[in-house]
C-alpha cells in the first residue's frame, strides 16, 4: 500500500525525473522540483532503506557518503578529498571574503 501511494505521489507531482546524463552515460538520478515530489522521494528513500547518492561538488561524479552531510555544504567524493579539493575551495572562499572586506573598508 505504501509503495502504491508513493508511486502515485511521484506520478502526479510535476517536474520529476528519474534518469539523467553523466558525460556519455545514462544514470539513475531521481529528482523533483516541487515540494510534493521531493517529499515523495524522501519517503521512498526512508521506506526502502536505500542510501542517498550524492554528486561531488568538484568532479560531478556520483558517490555514496559514509555519513549524511549537513545541508547547505559542499560535498566531495573520497578521490577529491584525497586531492585536497575541499581545502582548495575553502581558500578560494577565504580570499574572496578578504577582497570583499577590503573593498567594504575603503568605502
Buried (B, 14 or more C-beta within 10 A) or exposed (E): EEEEEBEEBBEEBEEBEEEBEEEEEEEEBBEBEEEBBBBBBEBBBEEEEEEEBBBBBBBEBBBEBEEEEEEEEEBBBEEBBEBEBBEEBEEEEEEEEEEEEEEEEEE
